[in-house]
Amino acid sequence: MDTDFEDDWQHWVQMVNKTTGADWQDLSHLTEDGISIKPIYPLEAVAAHAVFTNPGWQMAQFVADDAAPQVLNKSILDELEASVSMIMLPLAVTSQMTADHMAEILDGVYTDACQFGHPHGGDVITYANIWADYACGAEYSGHDSNDLAVHLGADPVADIMLDLCGQDTAKDRAKALAAWGVERQSDLSSCRCFAASGDVYHRYGLTDGQELGLSLASLIWQLRLWEQAGYSLAEALPKSVMRIAVTSDLYSALAKTRGARMLLRHLCSVIGVDKSKTANLMPSLHVFTSDRMMTRIEPMNNVLRHVTASLGAALGGAEIMTTLPHDWLTGSTDMSRRLARNIQLIMRDEARLDQVADPAHGAPSLEAISQAIAEKAWQVFQDIEARGGAMAAVTSGMVRDWAAAASASRQARMDDRDQAMLGINHHPQQASEMLPPLLIENGMMRGGMARPAQPWEDLRQAAAAKDMRCLILDHGDSDKAHISRWLDDMRMAGIQAAHVSVADAETAEAQILAAKPHLLIADPAAQSMLSGHSQDIGALAVIPLDAKGVTRRQGIMAVIERMAG
């Protein structure tokens, strides 16, 4: 550092120390991947890397979950009229799509002016044949089939991960799809058969570094498959897609997206792609806003989550972006899909973010975090390759163990309020009605099985039909934060709760007799008062006031189950 900068850096350090009352180095925190995030970074923390020079992205939005051809056609036209450039077809639609319906579904659609995308899952060979037959059929006569661009989204690694099939079946299907791509490339030359489905890995519960590392390993597996089918790397790379998911943590979403671009560029360098051709040959990066971060409780809060996630993806360099509707977990509506696409339209047409190339370039903190997550992902990728590749990592149970450990840690932070979720563990509203059911896709609920809000939603559903009462007793000098947490938990679950400070055993017993609680919460002093009187309490359970979040949640659920008999 030069002298002037050293003086300026020391000034910032002193300001942080003075403002926070702590040493700046003690304010760092670790991400799920063990990356240290510092409160401030020196200008020369890392060397700056320009990640992308061509700003802008394609809007890829899901249409209605209704497979009726007329409804689907209207939904597609609505999205295209609002400047969406890629139509994403939900599994609820693609699973019922037939060749006979294609003309009606695409009536009035200028297929040469947009693209079509499939999420992971379903019978991909069938979908491929439907699109190819449509391109060759009479309904498409007069059009160039090369202009019909389709992303099929096949990922054999994700198939195994979700127990949709075994390893041998997944390999056979992938080989068949690659052979189909070679055989019918003249019918549908703009078709991208495979995608490294990081959004699925994210839903499974992996950390950002694990998701990106496994996505790279999956991408490499697919490239090897294309080579075996007779494609060169120059032909296979542009047909490749990496999909990832980003959450509402703005800087994390930005750094993850930039990190993914760094990884794809580095991958091209490692496999020998000429630097001058990298921009044209590099696999596309498709970024989804996370459904793992979503909630059914107060779903309008999901709009806020998707705004910051979309902003992070745009600033980080997404080439294709999908902003999910706020009610995606239970089935989208016309209004929710409009809100979702308006998020991108405002960023593009009002904020003009599509006019700025890599706005995070040169910002020390964002550069450092982006490079750290890319390095972590590359390490994960190398570990996977050392174990035999993506297929071996998934079938061995290694990835399952990673996801289980990450999900358990994430759930504990959520339960203990170390990870805030508006409407669940922060500022919950009183529960007033039953939650709508989750949609099922690929045999899994939307949002996946590792969604942190799910256990609390289950608790609310279980408590909805019970007239459950909770009494919180303390000696008057307990930590108010513990009391607040219990009251918030009860409010979110729709359980009647009262808090009373007591000075002696007689008062405590009188309060219990009056309230007749099913669940009693007591601080150590109150528990001491009641010792020896457990037979007279009548509560189904007694839980300490300072219990951890998971203990609170599981304790409440245990009482509900006992009430159900």
N, C-alpha and C positions, 0 to 999 in steps of 0.2 A: 504494500500500500504506500502511496505517496504521503507526504507529511500532511497536506491539506485534508486529504480524505481520512487519514488516521484521526485527525482532530475532530472532523465531522462525525466519524463513527463513534468516537468516545462520547461526543455530545449526545448522540441518540441513545447510547447505552445508559448514560446518566439520566436522561429524561425518562426512559422506560423504568429504570430502577426507582426513581423518585415518584413517578405516577402510580406504580403498582405496589410500592413498598416491598418489593422482592427483587432478588437478583434476576436479571433478564434470562440467564441460562436455566433458571429453575422454572421458567414459564413454558418451556417446551413440552410438547405432548407427543405421544406415539400413536400412529395410525394402526389399523388392524394388521398391516403388513410389517409393523415394527419400524416404520420410517419416522424419524424425529422431525416434527414440525416446530420450527423456532419462531419466536415472536417477531424478530427482525433478522434481516440478512445483510451482510456487507455487500457492497456493489460488486466485488470480485469473488463472490461466493462460488460461482461456477461460470464456465464459459458459455456465452449465449449461443443458442442454435435456432436458426430460422426453420420452423417446422413446416410451414406451408406458405406459398407465395400467391396462390390463386384463391382469393376469397370467395365466399358464397357456398351454398349448399342446396341440395335437392330436398324439397318437402315431401316426405313419404308418410301418408296418414292412412289409418285404418278406416274402412267403411263400415256400414251397419252389420250387425251380427245376424241379420235376417237373410236367409239363403233364397228367398223368393225372388225370381229373376227381375220382376218389375221394381221391387223395393231396392234390390241391389243396384240396378241400373240407375235409379234416381239418386242413390247415395253416391255412386261413382261420379255422376255428372255434377252433383253439388260440390264435391271435393275439387274437381277439375275447374269448375267455374270460380273457385276461391283460390286459384293459383297453385294447387297441389300438383306436383309433377310425377309422383309415384303413388299408385294406388296399392295399399296393403290390404290383402284379403284375409280376414280372420279364419281360423280353423273351422269355426262353425259354418262358414260359407264354403270353403274349399272342400270340406269333407262331403258336401252334397252337390258339388259342381259337376255337371255332365256336359258332354260335347253338344248335346241337343239344345242346351240352354245358352250357349255362348253368344249366338247372334242376338238374342234378346237381352242378355246381360250387358253386351257392349254396343247396343243400339245407340247411335248418335255419338259414340265415343271416338275421338280422333286418336287411334292407337299409336300413330306415328309421332304424337306430340306428348306422350307420357310413357311411363313404365309401369310394370305390375310386379308386386312382391308377395311372396308367401312367407309366413312365419315358419319356424321349424315344426315338423310333424306331418303326419298324414302319409298317404300313398303317393310319394313324389313321382314315381314313374307314370302313374295314371294322370297326374296333373300335367306332366311333361307332354304326354301324348295328346291330351285335350288341347293344349296350346298349339302344338305342332299341327294337329289335324285342322284346327281352326285357321291357322296361317295358310294352309294348303287348300282350304275349302272354298266353295263358291262364294260364301259370305265375305271372304277377304280378297276376292279377285279384283284386280286393278290396283292393289296395294303391294308394296315391297315387303316380303316377310322379314327382311333384315331390319326393318323399322319397328318390329314388334319385340320389345325388350321385356324379358321376364326373369325375375330372381326367384328360383325355386326353394332356396334355403335348406337344402338337404345337409344333414350333419350326422354321420354314423356314430361319432363319438357321443353326441348328445342322445342319440337313440339308446345307446347302451347305458348311459348315465341315468336315464329316466326309466330304465327297465322296459323299454318298448320292444326290445328284442335282444338276443344274445350276440356275442362277438362274431360268430361265423355268419349269422344271418345279416348282421350289419355290413360286414365286408362284402357279402354276395350282392346285397342291394346296391352298395356303392359302386361295385364293379359294373353291375348292370346299368346303372345310371350313367357312368362314364362311357360305357360302350354305346348307350343311346345317344349321348352327346356327340360322339364321333360319327355315328351312323346318320343322324338326322340334323347335323349342323347346317346343312344347306336349307333345311326347312325352317329352322329357328336359330339363326346364327348369333343372334343377340341374347341368347338364353344363358344365364349363369346358374348352373345346376347346384353347386355347393356353396355353403357359407360356414365359416367358423363361428358357431353360435354362442358368442360370449354372453349374450343376453340370457341364454338358457343356463349357462354356468353360473351367472350372477343370481338367477332365480333359485338355483340349487343351493346357494349359500356361500359361495367362494368369496374371498377378499378380492380387492381390485387387482393386486399383483398376481394372485392365483388365476383369476379370470383371464387376464391378458396373457399370462404365460401359457395357460392351456389353450387359449385361442390360437396362439402362434404355433403350438405343437399340432393342433388340429389342422391348421392351414397347411403346414408342412406335409402332414399325412395326405391331405387332398392333392397337393401338388405332385407328390410321388405317384399317387393313383393316376393322375392325368398323364404323367410320363409313361407309365406302364400301358396306358391306352393309346399311346402314340403321339401325344402332344409334346411340343417343346415348351421350355419354361416361358419363352416369349409369347407363346399362345395361351398357356395356362394361367399365368399371373393376372392378365387383365380380366379373366373370367372369375377371379377369386374375390371374395368379400369377407371382411371381418366385421362381425356385429358385436357391439358392446352395450352395456347399460350404465347410465350415470344417475346418481342420486341428487338430492336437493342441497348437498354441501357444495356450494358454488365453486370454491377453489379446488376441491377434490375432483369435481366433474371436469373442470377446465384442465387440470393437470393430468387426469386420466386420459382425456381425449388427446391432448398433446403428446402424452407418453405413448399412446397407441400409434400415432403418426410417426414418432421417432422409431418405434419398434419395426414398423413396416418398412421404413426407409433403410434401417440397419439390416433387416432381413434380406432385402434386395441386394445390398452391398455384399453380404456374406455369401450369397449364392451366385455372385458373379455378374449381376446386372450392371451394364454400363451406366455410369452416373448420369450421362446425358439423356438416357432413356428411362431413368427411374420414374420420373413424373408420369410418363405415359403407361408404364407397365405395372406400377405399384397397385396392389389390391385396393379396392375401395373400402372406406371406413363408414359403416352404417351405425349411427348412435341412436339408441332408444332411451327414453326416460324410463326409469326403473318402476316396475310394478311391485317389487319387493318392498319399496318404501311406502306404499300406499295403505290406506285404511278404509274400511267400510263405515267406521264411526266418523261422523262429520266429514263426509267425502269432499265437500267443497274446499277443505283445507288442502286436498290433493292438488288443486289448481296452483296454489302457492308453491308446492313442491315441484311441480312440473315447470313452472316459470324459471326457477333458479337452475334446475337441471338442464333445461333447454338453453339457457343463457351460457352455462358452462360449456355445453357441447358446441355452441356456435363460436364462442371465443376460442375454444380449443382446437377447432379445425375439422369439425364433422363434415364429411362430404355428402352424406345422406342423413337426414334426421327425422325421427318419428317421435312426436310428442303424444303421449297416451291421453285419452279422455279421463277426466277425474273420476268417472264411475266405471272405469274399465273392468274392475274386479267383478262387477255384477251385471255388466252389459251396458254398452254405451247408448246414448240417445242423440238425436239430431243436434240438440243444444250443446251437449257435452263435447261432441266432435267439433262443433263450430268454435267453442272456447279453446279447444286444444290447438286447432290450426291458427286461430287468431294470435296465439302466443308467438308462433313463428312469423306470422305476417307483420306483427308489430316490431319484432326484432329486425326483420328484413326491410320493410318499407318505411318505417318511421325512425327507428334507431340507425338504420343503414349499416348494420353490422356485416352485411354481405359485401361491403365495399372496403373492408379493412383486412389486410393480410396479417395474420398472426399477431394480434394486439398484445399478447403476453410476452412477445419476444423482447428480451433484455431486462425484464422485471426480475430482480435477483431471487425473490421468494418463489415466484411461479416457475422460473427456470429451474431452481433447485429441486422443487417438489416434482415437477414433470420428469426431470432426469432421474430422480430417485425412484420413482414408481416404474420408469422404463427399465432401470437397472435391476430392480426387484423382479419384474416380470421376466426379464431375460434370464435371470438366475433360476426362476421357476421353470422356464422353458428348457434350460439346459438340464435341470434335474429330471424332468420328464423324459427328455431324449435319452439320458443316461439309463433310465429304467426301461427303455425299449419303445418309447414314443407314446403318443396320446392314447392309443387303444390299450396298451399295456397298463398305463397309469390308471385308466378308468376301470378296467376289469380286475385289477389287483386289489381294488378297494382303497388305494392311496388317496384318490380324489374325494371319495366318500368321507374318509377320515378328516381330510382338510376341511371339507364343508361342515361336517358335524362340529368340529372344534371351533370354527369361525362363527357358526350359528349360535352355539352355546354361549360364547363370549359376548356376541352382539346382543343376544336376548337378556343376558345378565345386566349389561349396561343399560338396556332399555328398561328393565324391571326396576333397577336402582336409580333411574332418572339421570344417569351419567350421559345418556344419549336422549336428547329431548325429542318428543313427538307430540306436536300440538294436537289437542283433543283426546289424547290417550293418557300420557303421564304429565302433561302440562296444560293447565286451564281446561279440564274436561267439562262438558256440559252435562246436566242431569239426563240420564238415559230416559227416553220417553217412548220408544217403540222398538219392535223387533228389527233386526238387521236383514237386508235382502240376501238371498243365497248367493254364494260364489258360483261363477261359471266354471265348468270343468272342461279342460282341453288336454289332450295327450294323457288322459287319465289322472291329471293333476289340476288342482284348483288354480285359477289365475292368481298370479302373485307368488306361486310356489309354496313349498312346505316350510320355508325358512323365513317367512315374513314376520318380523318382530311384533306387529300389531295383532297377529292371529290369536295368540293365547288370551289376550285381553278381550278380543271380540268374542271368543268362545265363552269367557267368563261372563260377559254381559248377556249373552244369549241364555246361558244356563240360569242366571239370576232373574231373568225377565219374568218367569212364571212363578217365582217364589216370593212370598211375603217375608223376606229375611230382614232381621234387625241386628244392628251392631252397636255396641256400647264401648266407648273409649274412655278409660279411667286413667288419670294421672294425679300425681301428688301436688301439682301446681308449678313445679320447677323443671319440668321435662323440656327437652328440645322441641320447640314449636314446629320445626321442620318435619319431625316424625309424625306429629299430629296432622299436619297439613297433608302429608302424603297419604295417610290412611283416609282422610276425608275425601281427597280427590279420587282415590281408588273406589270408594263407595259411591261417590256421585257418578263416576263413569259407568259403574256396573248397575246403577239404579237401585242400590241397597239403602234402606233407611239407616242413618247413622247419627249418633249423638255423642258429644264430648262433654265430660264432666270432670272437674277437679275435686278431689276428695281429700279430707284431712285425717280421717280415721276409718277403722274397719266398719263401724256401725253405719257411717254415711255411705261407704262403698256398698255394703250389703243392701241398704235401703234403695240405692239407685239401681242395683241389679234386679231387685224384686219388682221395682216399678217398671223398668224397661223390658224385662224378660227377654234379654238378647239371645240370639242364636250364636253369635260370635262376640267374645269379650276380648278387648285389646287393653293391656295394662302395662304400665311402666313398672320397674323393679319395686318401687315403694308400694304401689297399689297391690302388686302380687304378694308382697310380704304381708300386707294387711289381711289379705284373703287366705293366707296359708292356714291350713287346718279347716277351711270352710268349703273345700272344693265340692263336697256333696250337695251343698246348698245353692251353689251358683246356678246350676241349671243350663248353662251355655253348652253348646255342642263342642266348642273349642275355645281355648285361651291362647292368644298369641302375644308375644312381647311387643311392646310399642316400637322398639327399635329394630324390628325384624327386617331382613333384607327383602328386596322387591320380589324375588322368586318365592320366598317364604310367605309373603303376604298373599300373592296371587294363588299359590297352591293351597294355602290355608283356607282362603275364602271358597275355592272350588271344592275342597274336601267337605266343608260344612254344607254346601249346596247339595252335594251328592248324598250326604247323610240325611238331609231333609227329604230328598227324593225317595229315600228308603231302599 
